[in-house]
Amino acid sequence: MFVALFHFSALGYYYSVPFVRGSYLFVDFFFVLSGFVITHAYVGRLNSAPKAGSFLVRRLGRVWPLHAVTLVAFIPLEIVKALAMSGETAAFTARFAPSSIVSNLFLVHSLGVEEELTWNMPSWSISAEFFAYLTFAVLCLLARRTWVVTAAAVALSAAGAFVVMGWSDRFIDASFDFGYFRCLYGFFAGHIVYRLFLIARHAGLARLPMAGTIEAASLAAVVVFVAAARGSALSFASPLLFGIVVWVFAFEGGPFSRLLAMGPFQWLGARSYSIYMVHALVVALYQKAATVMQKLLSQPMFVEQAIDGEETRFISFGTPWAMDVLALAYLGTVVAVSALTYRFVEMPGQASFNALLLKKQKTAAQPAVVEVT
């Protein structure tokens, strides 16, 4: 939700809050958490090529259908721009160039094949994530022993950190260029965190002492860090801090864990992928609506201001408080649209891929029929 708020440019009080401006770092939290969860679910199971192949098909079914639908949903907006002949740039140019549709569809747009973020901009991380899945599957196939897998995970995480620290010109905020390496850093940090969690469990630590205090301190550390680390070399430590937080909350022993287990948070958590994937589309729709209102009312609906050294175009047609209300309405729209895409795109898409996989497995398991004459 904070990543979605980070991308909404309206000139309200919320926009300049340091925590909001640093919320792009929660993409690294996603990478770490993903590495933890995928390791928990699949490590030790990917011990053959067919199992690794099934894993990748399931992961593709989890991320690709919604990615494809949100990508295609941007095309009508560009058509409207072309017909209306309005906008800061011509239709189907720059980040909306038709040629980049191919790299997006094949999920390679975080591998340095594009010169900027394209189409549904947040989807670069889904590209990076899928190739992290591929790396994980290959690692599990090649390194069967636990200690070898762990050692390789440490090396891969370090290699990802090394590339991002050495070549990214935006600190950890690499995306279309070194996004895969940023993901490697966080994903395999999550793998290591899972190993450390198991070590603690095997040592008899079933629950953290002073769990409530430790959870509260972890959350406070996240707030302070995200507000302070944005746009600086400190951001390189994001996967490390988020790894500690994931480790703490994995024990599920404090009041904040119990709060997150309540229905509303579970509901949002189930739809978090949709929230992440549709919010840029909702941003575009709000911007288009503001453009239409500007023409109908002959009143300016936008203002440009320099933020962090870059010119930013803001929706602005009232007081900052009014723009804060608009931001809340935007988040509500994101959640509403996400509920629809979860119901009608995410779940059916995942089920379709799983059904295809199950059908293939059943076909492979059927004995050959020999006709005797």
N, C-alpha and C positions, 0 to 999 in steps of 0.2 A: 504494500500500500504506500509506503514511503518512497519507493522507487517510482511509482506512478505519480505521486505528488511532486517529486523532483523534476519530472518532465513536463509539468503543466506550468506554462508561463503566463501568469496573470499577475498584475502589479498589486498584490496584497501584502499584508504584513508577513504572512507565512513564508513568502518566497525567500526572504533574506535571512531566515532563521538558520544558523550554521548547521544544525543537525539535518535540516531538510536539504541544504546544499551539499552535504556530504553523503546523502543517502544512496548515491550510486554505488557506494561500497557494499551495500547489501547484496549485490550480485556475487561478491566473493563469499558472503555467508551462504548463499545458495550453492555455490560450488563445493564448499566444505561440507555442508549438510548432505549434499548429494553423494559425495564420496563416502561418507559415513554410512548412509542408508544402503547404497548399492553394495558396499562391502558386507554389511550385515546380511543382506538378502542373497548374495550370489557367491561370495568367496568360498572356495572349496567345491562349488557345484559346476564350475566351468572347466571341467577336466577332459573335455573332448571337443572336437570341431563341431559336431552337430549341436551340442549343448551351447557352445559359444555362439553359433549361428542363430539358434532360437532366441538367445538372450538379446542379440542385436536386433532381430526382427521385432521382439517385444518392445525394446527401447525405441525403435523407430516408430512403432505404432503408438507409443506414448507421446511422442513429441511432434511428429511430422504432420498429422492431419490438421491440427489446429494451426500450426505454422503455415501450412499451405492455404488454408481458408483465410487467415488474416492477411496473408500476402496478396491473394486475389482480391480481397475486399478493398485494397488501396487503389486498384485499377480504375473503378468507376469515379473515384475522386479526381484522378488525373484526367479522365475524359471530361468531367464537368469543368475542370480548369481549362482544358483545351477549347471547349465550346464557348465558355464565358470569356476566354482570352484575358484572364486576370491572374494575379499572383506575383510574387517576388521573382519567380523564375518561370520559364516556359514549361508547359506540360511535357512530361516524359523526358525530362532532362535532369542532369545532376544526379541526386540520389535516387531519382525515379526513372533512370534510363532503362529502356526495355532490356538491354543486354544483361543487366544485373539480375533480372528475373531468373535466369538460368542458374547462376551461382546460388541464389537463394533457394530455389527448388531442390538443388542437390546438396544443400546444407554445407557448402564450402566457403561461405562468405565471411568466415572468421580466420581464414588461412592466408590472408594477404593477397587474395586475387582481386580485391576491389580497392579503390583509392580513398573510399570514404564509407560511412555507414549508409546503407541502402534500404529503401522501402520500409518495412516494419523494423525500425532501427534496433529495438531491444532483442530482436531475434538472432543477432550475432552470437549471443551467449548460448543459444540452443544449438547452433552449429558447433561451437567449441565443446559443448557438453556431449554431443553425440560422438565426436571424435575422441573425447576422453573415455566414453563407454568402449569404443573400439580399442583404444590403448589398454584399458583394463582387461578386456577379454583376451587380447593377445598375451598380456602379461600372465594371466592365470593359466593359459595354455602352455606357455614356455617355461614358467617357473612354478613347478608343482608344490614345492615345499613351502611351508608357512614363512620360515625365516628368509627364504629367497624372495618371495613375493614382497615381504615387508621391506627388505633391503632395496629392492628395485623401486618400490613406491617412494622411499626416501630419496633415491637418486632422481626419479622423475619429478617429484615435487621441487627438489633443489634445482634441477635443470630448468623447469618452468620459471622459477623465481629468478634464476640467473639471466635468462633471455629477456624477461620483462624489465628487470632492473638495468640491464645493459643497453637495451635498444628502444624501449618505449620513451617517447618524449612527453608523455602525460602521466608519468609515474605509473601507478598500478592501473590506471584507467585505459588500458589497452583494449581494443575491441576488434575492428575489422582487420587490423594488421597483425597483432600478436595475441589475439584473443584466445587462441588454442593454448598457448603457453601460460597465459594467466589462469586458464581453467585447470591445466595440469598442476600448477602450484597449489590451487585450492582443493581440487578433487582428491589428489593423493595426500594432501595434508589431512583431509577428512578420513581417508583410509588409515593413516597412522593414528589418528585420534581414536578410531574404533579399536585398533589393536591395544592402545593404552587403556581404553575402557574395559576390555576383556581382561587385561592384566590385573587391573584393580578389582574386578569382580572375582577373579580366581584367587586373589590374595585375601578375599573375605570381606571386601568393602561393598556391602550390598546397598548401603545408603550413606550419603554424605553427612558427616556431623555438621550441625548448624546449617542445615540445607537452606533454610529461608534466608539467612544472612548471606550465604555464599551466592545464592541466586540473585538476590538484590544487588550485591556488589558487582556481579557479572553484568547485569543489565545497566547499572550505572557506568561501568567501565565502557560499555558499548556506546552509550549516549555521549560520553565525554570524548571518546576516541573518534567516533564518526564526525563529530563537530569540529575536532581539532586537526584531523588527518587529511581532510579534503585538499586536493591540489598540492600535496607536499610529499616528500620522500617517506614520511611516516606512514603513508597509505600502504607501502609495501608490507607492513606488518599486519595488514587486515586478516589474512587467512590464519595467522598465528593466534590473534585474539579471538577470532570467531571459533577456532578450533577448541580453545579453552572453554568458551561458552557452550558449545555443543557437548563437550565432555561433561560439564557440570549438569546440564539439563537432561542428559541421557539417563541419569539416575532417577529422575522424576520424583524427587523426594521432598520438594519444598512447596510453599503456597503458590508460587508463580507457575510451577508445573501443573498444579491442580487447577489453577485458573485457565491455563491454556488447554486443559482437557475438557473444558466446558463446551456445550453445544455450539454457541456462536463462533468460537475460535476454530473448532473442528470443521464447521461448515465453511468458513473462510479458507482454512488450510486446504481443504479438498479442492477448492476453486482457485488456489493461488497461482497455478500455471496459467489458467485463463485470465486472471487479473493481470498477470505480467504480460501476456501476449496481446491483449486487446487494448491496453491503455493508450498506446501510441495512436491507434485508430480513433479512439474516443477524443484524444487531444486534437487530431486533425479535423474531426467533425465539429468540435467546439470552435476551432479557428475558422472553419468554413461558415458556421452560423454567424460568428461575429462579423465576417466579411459581408455576408448578405445583409445583416442589420445595418452595417455602416452605409451600404448603398441605399437601403430603403429609407433610413432616417436622415441621411446626409449629415451624419454626425460621426466624428472619429471614434473608432472602437479599439484602436491600437496606438501604442506609443513605443518608441525605441529608446533604450537606455543602455549605457555601457555597464556591464556586470563582469567583474573579474577580468577586465581588459577586453571584453568582447561585446559587440553590439548585439543586444537581445531584443526581439520584438515581443512585446507584452500585450495581452488583452487588457484593456483599461477603459472603462466607461463609467466609473463611479469612484467612491471612496475606497481606500484600501480594505476597509471592513467589508464592503460589498464584494470586492474581489476575493476575500477570504470565504465568503458565503458561496461565491461561484466555484471556488476550489472544492468546497464540500459537496456541492451539487455534482461537480465533475467526478469526484470519488464515488458518489452514489450511483452515477451513470455507469462507471467502470464496473462496479459490483453487479449491477443489474444485467449489463451485457455479458459479464462473465458467467452469471448463472445460466444464461441462455446457451452460451458456447459450450459450457461444461455439459449441459444436458443434451444438446443436439449436435455437437461436434466432437468434443473430447472423448466422451464415453462411447458413442457409436464408432468412432474411428479406432479407438483402442480395441473394442470388441471385434471389429472387422479384421484387424491384423491378427488378433489371437485366434479367430476362427479359421483364417487361412492357414495359420501355423498348425492348428490342430488337425485340419483336413489333410495337410501334407504329411503329418506324422502318422495319421491313420492309414493313409495310402501306402506309406513306406513300410508299415507294420503288417500289411496284408500279405499272406503267402502267395507265391506264384501259383497259377492254375495251369496244370499240364493236361492238355486234352489227349486222351488215348483213343486211337481208332483201331 
